[in-house]
């Protein structure tokens, strides 16, 4: 009977029902789009940061991450790589060699970071060829060629076909130096990297640094980034080598991960503010509804309706409106996030986060952007309706009957 009366009251006062529903639908949409944009932004940043730069998982000699050294190398990179590739969920792997040195073009010199890459594997894993914005990428056969960062090219006034002299220290203690032809200029999206990066074929880098087939890092790409922790544990078990450290991207890029988590906490505060706005809007509408219907509730109590029945009548009305609002809000929220995932929001100027540059913010359509707003609207509607429901249940019939 309570449900029947609740449905009748909802459709009897259409304007009041529409106002209450609009407060919930707008709140649902705001929260849904906020979550969609937040998840889309962080998902895009993480994908750019990991897929294009550091990978999802990295393997190093024990202690390398804490204190990088030319001498902390992996000796059997091919065997380790094939073992990693056999793990379910691993998409690709690529070895890298790192070194520091002095780069000179003509009369200009500056510090450079030598990055030796396996061109074929690096292209498959991190799309290295897409980073080359001028000239061509490195050849798959070592030919004393180099690709340098965009900002490094400006510092050295280097152009395609210029020759760069690199001076460094070999692993045997000797002075390492050689001449390389610049065939390409790369842009990684990180100004700091582009200011110092000098990419060489891995065999050229090993020859320069006297590493003889050894590497400093193995980058692993997985098919599902949400399974990184699980795959990291499996790789560690499969390798079964205490001299190697297997670390997910959250450990490799601690500062970036912490900055992202801090920013996400700020987004959580914004979501709480939206939830509060929804709750206040629903409370205001429902409370006014109860005050307008004081005489009606008085009549109900006069004919024998129990206070608890009036209490549940108000609760049921709000819950029914909330359910309908959630259905409409879910459709509009999913549509809004879908459109934003295609067209996005373009900023007037590029913004930087963790060294990554963003021009357009895209949303993501996922379960979170529908479930969290639905739970928020339902919970807030149920909670804020308690006070009006208690007020309606405590109405005195004699006094209510005299209310106009």
C-alpha positions as a Python dict, from the first residue, in 0.01 Angstrom:
ca = {
    (1, 'X'): (0, 0, 0),
    (2, 'X'): (286, 237, 88),
    (3, 'X'): (447, 183, -254),
    (4, 'X'): (116, 236, -430),
    (5, 'X'): (55, 565, -251),
    (6, 'X'): (417, 671, -313),
    (7, 'X'): (384, 614, -689),
    (8, 'X'): (55, 804, -693),
    (9, 'X'): (205, 1099, -505),
    (10, 'X'): (498, 1114, -747),
    (11, 'X'): (280, 1141, -1057),
    (12, 'X'): (21, 1359, -884),
    (13, 'X'): (269, 1641, -830),
    (14, 'X'): (464, 1636, -1157),
    (15, 'X'): (635, 1973, -1112),
    (16, 'X'): (770, 1881, -769),
    (17, 'X'): (886, 1541, -898),
    (18, 'X'): (1061, 1698, -1198),
    (19, 'X'): (1246, 1949, -976),
    (20, 'X'): (1367, 1675, -743),
    (21, 'X'): (1468, 1452, -1035),
    (22, 'X'): (1653, 1735, -1211),
    (23, 'X'): (1867, 1797, -900),
    (24, 'X'): (1966, 1429, -899),
    (25, 'X'): (2018, 1401, -1277),
    (26, 'X'): (2238, 1711, -1295),
    (27, 'X'): (2438, 1589, -994),
    (28, 'X'): (2477, 1245, -1155),
    (29, 'X'): (2598, 1396, -1483),
    (30, 'X'): (2845, 1632, -1314),
    (31, 'X'): (2994, 1352, -1107),
    (32, 'X'): (3000, 1110, -1400),
    (33, 'X'): (3176, 1354, -1633),
    (34, 'X'): (3420, 1455, -1356),
    (35, 'X'): (3518, 1091, -1299),
    (36, 'X'): (3531, 1022, -1674),
    (37, 'X'): (3761, 1319, -1741),
    (38, 'X'): (3978, 1236, -1439),
    (39, 'X'): (4019, 869, -1534),
    (40, 'X'): (4072, 962, -1899),
    (41, 'X'): (4338, 1221, -1814),
    (42, 'X'): (4532, 995, -1580),
    (43, 'X'): (4492, 697, -1812),
    (44, 'X'): (4626, 901, -2104),
    (45, 'X'): (4917, 1040, -1901),
    (46, 'X'): (5010, 695, -1767),
    (47, 'X'): (4988, 543, -2115),
    (48, 'X'): (5213, 816, -2260),
    (49, 'X'): (5457, 800, -1971),
    (50, 'X'): (5488, 421, -1966),
    (51, 'X'): (5427, 307, -2322),
    (52, 'X'): (5634, 582, -2484),
    (53, 'X'): (5912, 615, -2229),
    (54, 'X'): (5981, 392, -1928),
    (55, 'X'): (5767, 89, -2013),
    (56, 'X'): (5532, -90, -1775),
    (57, 'X'): (5799, -300, -1602),
    (58, 'X'): (6178, -269, -1589),
    (59, 'X'): (6451, -521, -1510),
    (60, 'X'): (6791, -406, -1381),
    (61, 'X'): (7092, -536, -1198),
    (62, 'X'): (7028, -530, -823),
    (63, 'X'): (7061, -177, -681),
    (64, 'X'): (7073, -2, -1021),
    (65, 'X'): (6757, 203, -964),
    (66, 'X'): (6883, 339, -631),
    (67, 'X'): (7228, 419, -767),
    (68, 'X'): (7269, 391, -1146),
    (69, 'X'): (7618, 285, -1252),
    (70, 'X'): (7789, 205, -1580),
    (71, 'X'): (7914, -118, -1425),
    (72, 'X'): (7578, -257, -1302),
    (73, 'X'): (7483, -452, -1612),
    (74, 'X'): (7275, -751, -1721),
    (75, 'X'): (7505, -997, -1894),
    (76, 'X'): (7254, -1236, -2055),
    (77, 'X'): (6994, -991, -2188),
    (78, 'X'): (6870, -1219, -2470),
    (79, 'X'): (6802, -1511, -2235),
    (80, 'X'): (6632, -1285, -1980),
    (81, 'X'): (6424, -1123, -2255),
    (82, 'X'): (6303, -1454, -2397),
    (83, 'X'): (6208, -1573, -2047),
    (84, 'X'): (6010, -1254, -1994),
    (85, 'X'): (5837, -1286, -2333),
    (86, 'X'): (5715, -1635, -2236),
    (87, 'X'): (5510, -1489, -1949),
    (88, 'X'): (5139, -1456, -2028),
    (89, 'X'): (5036, -1093, -2072),
    (90, 'X'): (5379, -968, -2188),
    (91, 'X'): (5356, -796, -2524),
    (92, 'X'): (5716, -693, -2593),
    (93, 'X'): (6058, -630, -2438),
    (94, 'X'): (6357, -421, -2535),
    (95, 'X'): (6710, -377, -2394),
    (96, 'X'): (6879, -42, -2333),
    (97, 'X'): (7229, 83, -2258),
    (98, 'X'): (7290, 411, -2075),
    (99, 'X'): (7594, 634, -2045),
    (100, 'X'): (7689, 996, -1981),
    (101, 'X'): (7924, 1199, -2192),
    (102, 'X'): (8005, 1519, -2373),
    (103, 'X'): (7854, 1584, -2715),
    (104, 'X'): (8006, 1829, -2962),
    (105, 'X'): (7884, 1962, -3295),
    (106, 'X'): (8124, 2207, -3452),
    (107, 'X'): (8236, 2448, -3180),
    (108, 'X'): (7941, 2386, -2947),
    (109, 'X'): (7946, 2124, -2670),
    (110, 'X'): (7713, 2012, -2394),
    (111, 'X'): (7645, 1718, -2164),
    (112, 'X'): (7450, 1432, -2326),
    (113, 'X'): (7288, 1112, -2210),
    (114, 'X'): (7383, 821, -2432),
    (115, 'X'): (7090, 583, -2483),
    (116, 'X'): (7168, 267, -2676),
    (117, 'X'): (6860, 96, -2818),
    (118, 'X'): (6772, -216, -3013),
    (119, 'X'): (6592, -30, -3293),
    (120, 'X'): (6354, -309, -3398),
    (121, 'X'): (6255, -401, -3042),
    (122, 'X'): (6235, -39, -2926),
    (123, 'X'): (6004, 46, -3215),
    (124, 'X'): (5779, -249, -3130),
    (125, 'X'): (5776, -176, -2758),
    (126, 'X'): (5774, 205, -2725),
    (127, 'X'): (5708, 322, -3085),
    (128, 'X'): (6046, 491, -3106),
    (129, 'X'): (5998, 572, -3475),
    (130, 'X'): (5697, 791, -3385),
    (131, 'X'): (5921, 1012, -3170),
    (132, 'X'): (6136, 1113, -3466),
    (133, 'X'): (5992, 1446, -3583),
    (134, 'X'): (6264, 1531, -3836),
    (135, 'X'): (6486, 1312, -4051),
    (136, 'X'): (6471, 934, -4009),
    (137, 'X'): (6504, 681, -3733),
    (138, 'X'): (6814, 471, -3669),
    (139, 'X'): (6883, 180, -3899),
    (140, 'X'): (6848, -173, -3767),
    (141, 'X'): (7213, -237, -3855),
    (142, 'X'): (7475, -35, -3659),
    (143, 'X'): (7618, 237, -3884),
    (144, 'X'): (7751, 503, -3643),
    (145, 'X'): (7429, 703, -3667),
    (146, 'X'): (7260, 910, -3397),
    (147, 'X'): (6915, 1055, -3324),
    (148, 'X'): (6924, 1347, -3082),
    (149, 'X'): (6660, 1527, -2877),
    (150, 'X'): (6488, 1833, -3018),
    (151, 'X'): (6620, 2072, -2752),
    (152, 'X'): (6968, 1918, -2771),
    (153, 'X'): (6969, 1994, -3143),
    (154, 'X'): (6892, 2361, -3065),
    (155, 'X'): (7166, 2381, -2802),
    (156, 'X'): (7425, 2235, -3042),
    (157, 'X'): (7281, 2412, -3352),
    (158, 'X'): (7275, 2065, -3508),
    (159, 'X'): (7093, 1971, -3826),
    (160, 'X'): (7028, 1649, -4014),
    (161, 'X'): (7357, 1515, -4155),
    (162, 'X'): (7562, 1706, -3896),
    (163, 'X'): (7827, 1502, -3715),
    (164, 'X'): (7834, 1474, -3339),
    (165, 'X'): (8145, 1378, -3145),
    (166, 'X'): (8075, 1193, -2820),
    (167, 'X'): (8335, 1168, -2545),
    (168, 'X'): (8267, 942, -2249),
    (169, 'X'): (8427, 681, -2025),
    (170, 'X'): (8439, 312, -2112),
    (171, 'X'): (8362, 34, -1869),
    (172, 'X'): (8731, -66, -1884),
    (173, 'X'): (8839, 277, -1760),
    (174, 'X'): (8949, 406, -2098),
    (175, 'X'): (8844, 735, -2259),
    (176, 'X'): (8564, 656, -2503),
    (177, 'X'): (8512, 881, -2804),
    (178, 'X'): (8367, 843, -3151),
    (179, 'X'): (8199, 1029, -3434),
    (180, 'X'): (7833, 976, -3534),
    (181, 'X'): (7618, 1113, -3814),
    (182, 'X'): (7291, 1274, -3699),
    (183, 'X'): (7009, 1117, -3901),
    (184, 'X'): (6709, 1226, -3697),
    (185, 'X'): (6572, 1461, -3431),
    (186, 'X'): (6334, 1319, -3169),
    (187, 'X'): (6068, 1464, -2940),
    (188, 'X'): (5976, 1247, -2639),
    (189, 'X'): (5728, 1488, -2478),
    (190, 'X'): (5966, 1551, -2187),
    (191, 'X'): (6177, 1869, -2213),
    (192, 'X'): (6446, 1736, -1977),
    (193, 'X'): (6495, 1420, -2186),
    (194, 'X'): (6492, 1611, -2514),
    (195, 'X'): (6763, 1844, -2380),
    (196, 'X'): (7019, 1566, -2327),
    (197, 'X'): (6911, 1251, -2517),
    (198, 'X'): (7142, 1107, -2779),
    (199, 'X'): (7013, 776, -2917),
    (200, 'X'): (7257, 528, -3069),
    (201, 'X'): (7217, 176, -3202),
    (202, 'X'): (7269, -54, -2904),
    (203, 'X'): (7575, -217, -3062),
    (204, 'X'): (7731, 123, -3133),
    (205, 'X'): (7668, 225, -2770),
    (206, 'X'): (7815, -103, -2640),
    (207, 'X'): (8123, -53, -2856),
    (208, 'X'): (8166, 308, -2737),
    (209, 'X'): (8123, 220, -2366),
    (210, 'X'): (8314, -109, -2394),
    (211, 'X'): (8021, -316, -2261),
    (212, 'X'): (8056, -615, -2498),
    (213, 'X'): (7696, -731, -2522),
    (214, 'X'): (7591, -615, -2175),
    (215, 'X'): (7290, -389, -2107),
    (216, 'X'): (7170, -177, -1818),
    (217, 'X'): (6795, -212, -1854),
    (218, 'X'): (6527, -433, -2000),
    (219, 'X'): (6193, -259, -2060),
    (220, 'X'): (5878, -473, -2061),
    (221, 'X'): (5544, -381, -2220),
    (222, 'X'): (5229, -565, -2109),
    (223, 'X'): (4895, -594, -2286),
    (224, 'X'): (4691, -484, -1982),
    (225, 'X'): (4841, -215, -1757),
    (226, 'X'): (4598, -307, -1478),
    (227, 'X'): (4779, -643, -1443),
    (228, 'X'): (5126, -493, -1404),
    (229, 'X'): (5170, -597, -1039),
    (230, 'X'): (5066, -956, -1106),
    (231, 'X'): (5287, -987, -1417),
    (232, 'X'): (5580, -834, -1225),
    (233, 'X'): (5553, -1110, -963),
    (234, 'X'): (5533, -1380, -1232),
    (235, 'X'): (5840, -1243, -1414),
    (236, 'X'): (6033, -1232, -1088),
    (237, 'X'): (5940, -1595, -1020),
    (238, 'X'): (6027, -1708, -1374),
    (239, 'X'): (6367, -1537, -1374),
    (240, 'X'): (6451, -1670, -1026),
    (241, 'X'): (6765, -1454, -1013),
    (242, 'X'): (6846, -1270, -691),
    (243, 'X'): (7092, -1044, -875),
    (244, 'X'): (6811, -888, -1081),
    (245, 'X'): (6547, -638, -969),
    (246, 'X'): (6205, -649, -1138),
    (247, 'X'): (6012, -325, -1077),
    (248, 'X'): (5672, -199, -1200),
    (249, 'X'): (5644, 155, -1336),
    (250, 'X'): (5509, 284, -1002),
    (251, 'X'): (5845, 199, -843),
    (252, 'X'): (6059, 310, -1138),
    (253, 'X'): (5888, 653, -1149),
    (254, 'X'): (5818, 709, -778),
    (255, 'X'): (5805, 1089, -796),
    (256, 'X'): (5568, 1085, -1093),
    (257, 'X'): (5342, 828, -924),
    (258, 'X'): (5331, 1025, -599),
    (259, 'X'): (5249, 1347, -783),
    (260, 'X'): (4968, 1170, -967),
    (261, 'X'): (4825, 1022, -644),
    (262, 'X'): (4833, 1365, -480),
    (263, 'X'): (4651, 1518, -775),
    (264, 'X'): (4393, 1239, -763),
    (265, 'X'): (4324, 1323, -399),
    (266, 'X'): (4244, 1677, -511),
    (267, 'X'): (3996, 1535, -762),
    (268, 'X'): (3837, 1331, -483),
    (269, 'X'): (3770, 1655, -292),
    (270, 'X'): (3597, 1797, -600),
    (271, 'X'): (3377, 1486, -616),
    (272, 'X'): (3280, 1529, -251),
    (273, 'X'): (3179, 1890, -324),
    (274, 'X'): (2954, 1773, -609),
    (275, 'X'): (2804, 1506, -381),
    (276, 'X'): (2730, 1775, -122),
    (277, 'X'): (2561, 1993, -385),
    (278, 'X'): (2342, 1700, -493),
    (279, 'X'): (2252, 1621, -131),
    (280, 'X'): (2160, 1983, -51),
    (281, 'X'): (1948, 2011, -366),
    (282, 'X'): (1757, 1692, -284),
    (283, 'X'): (1715, 1792, 83),
    (284, 'X'): (1575, 2132, -11),
    (285, 'X'): (1326, 1989, -261),
    (286, 'X'): (1207, 1705, -37),
    (287, 'X'): (1178, 1929, 271),
    (288, 'X'): (969, 2183, 79),
    (289, 'X'): (754, 1895, -42),
    (290, 'X'): (689, 1786, 317),
    (291, 'X'): (608, 2140, 430),
    (292, 'X'): (364, 2186, 140),
    (293, 'X'): (190, 1862, 229),
    (294, 'X'): (159, 1920, 605),
    (295, 'X'): (-222, 1915, 588),
    (296, 'X'): (-214, 1598, 377),
    (297, 'X'): (2, 1416, 631),
    (298, 'X'): (-227, 1540, 908),
    (299, 'X'): (-528, 1385, 732),
    (300, 'X'): (-338, 1057, 691),
    (301, 'X'): (-261, 1044, 1063),
    (302, 'X'): (-618, 1142, 1151),
    (303, 'X'): (-758, 843, 962),
    (304, 'X'): (-524, 605, 1144),
    (305, 'X'): (-202, 597, 943),
    (306, 'X'): (89, 512, 1171),
    (307, 'X'): (393, 747, 1195),
    (308, 'X'): (624, 471, 1071),
    (309, 'X'): (406, 431, 759),
    (310, 'X'): (431, 804, 683),
    (311, 'X'): (806, 784, 741),
    (312, 'X'): (845, 504, 487),
    (313, 'X'): (607, 680, 246),
    (314, 'X'): (842, 981, 221),
    (315, 'X'): (1148, 754, 193),
    (316, 'X'): (987, 545, -84),
    (317, 'X'): (892, 855, -284),
    (318, 'X'): (1250, 983, -278),
    (319, 'X'): (1399, 640, -358),
    (320, 'X'): (1166, 591, -655),
    (321, 'X'): (1257, 934, -792),
    (322, 'X'): (1626, 854, -733),
    (323, 'X'): (1603, 527, -927),
    (324, 'X'): (1440, 701, -1222),
    (325, 'X'): (1696, 983, -1207),
    (326, 'X'): (1983, 731, -1203),
    (327, 'X'): (1853, 564, -1519),
    (328, 'X'): (1826, 897, -1703),
    (329, 'X'): (2154, 1025, -1555),
    (330, 'X'): (2338, 706, -1659),
    (331, 'X'): (2231, 750, -2021),
    (332, 'X'): (2324, 1119, -2029),
    (333, 'X'): (2648, 1063, -1834),
    (334, 'X'): (2760, 779, -2063),
    (335, 'X'): (2673, 989, -2370),
    (336, 'X'): (2863, 1290, -2232),
    (337, 'X'): (3173, 1084, -2153),
    (338, 'X'): (3156, 912, -2491),
    (339, 'X'): (3149, 1245, -2676),
    (340, 'X'): (3434, 1379, -2460),
    (341, 'X'): (3634, 1063, -2526),
    (342, 'X'): (3615, 1141, -2898),
    (343, 'X'): (3638, 1520, -2912),
    (344, 'X'): (3791, 1598, -2572),
    (345, 'X'): (3850, 1941, -2420),
    (346, 'X'): (4130, 2141, -2582),
    (347, 'X'): (4330, 2380, -2366),
    (348, 'X'): (4434, 2723, -2500),
    (349, 'X'): (4793, 2635, -2408),
    (350, 'X'): (4975, 2310, -2336),
    (351, 'X'): (4985, 2198, -1974),
    (352, 'X'): (5260, 1988, -1821),
    (353, 'X'): (5220, 1704, -1571),
    (354, 'X'): (5515, 1495, -1457),
    (355, 'X'): (5713, 1613, -1757),
    (356, 'X'): (5435, 1511, -1998),
    (357, 'X'): (5273, 1777, -2216),
    (358, 'X'): (4899, 1771, -2275),
    (359, 'X'): (4699, 1983, -2516),
    (360, 'X'): (4366, 1799, -2520),
    (361, 'X'): (4191, 1627, -2228),
    (362, 'X'): (3990, 1318, -2319),
    (363, 'X'): (3733, 1138, -2102),
    (364, 'X'): (3706, 765, -2048),
    (365, 'X'): (3383, 563, -2047),
    (366, 'X'): (3412, 299, -1775),
    (367, 'X'): (3213, 132, -1500),
    (368, 'X'): (3341, 376, -1235),
    (369, 'X'): (3185, 680, -1403),
    (370, 'X'): (2843, 515, -1378),
    (371, 'X'): (2857, 311, -1055),
    (372, 'X'): (3004, 582, -827),
    (373, 'X'): (2748, 852, -930),
    (374, 'X'): (2464, 597, -899),
    (375, 'X'): (2570, 501, -547),
    (376, 'X'): (2625, 867, -458),
    (377, 'X'): (2282, 980, -577),
    (378, 'X'): (2102, 687, -412),
    (379, 'X'): (2287, 719, -83),
    (380, 'X'): (2258, 1098, -62),
    (381, 'X'): (1889, 1086, -154),
    (382, 'X'): (1819, 821, 110),
    (383, 'X'): (2017, 1003, 381),
    (384, 'X'): (1882, 1355, 321),
    (385, 'X'): (1524, 1225, 305),
    (386, 'X'): (1550, 1100, 665),
    (387, 'X'): (1498, 1443, 822),
    (388, 'X'): (1191, 1534, 612),
    (389, 'X'): (1052, 1181, 669),
    (390, 'X'): (1093, 1212, 1047),
    (391, 'X'): (934, 1558, 1036),
    (392, 'X'): (636, 1422, 840),
    (393, 'X'): (597, 1128, 1079),
    (394, 'X'): (589, 1359, 1384),
    (395, 'X'): (318, 1593, 1250),
    (396, 'X'): (29, 1644, 1496),
    (397, 'X'): (-306, 1582, 1318),
    (398, 'X'): (-503, 1858, 1498),
    (399, 'X'): (-241, 2122, 1427),
    (400, 'X'): (-181, 2004, 1069),
    (401, 'X'): (-553, 2015, 986),
    (402, 'X'): (-557, 2389, 1067),
    (403, 'X'): (-260, 2456, 837),
    (404, 'X'): (-335, 2644, 512),
}
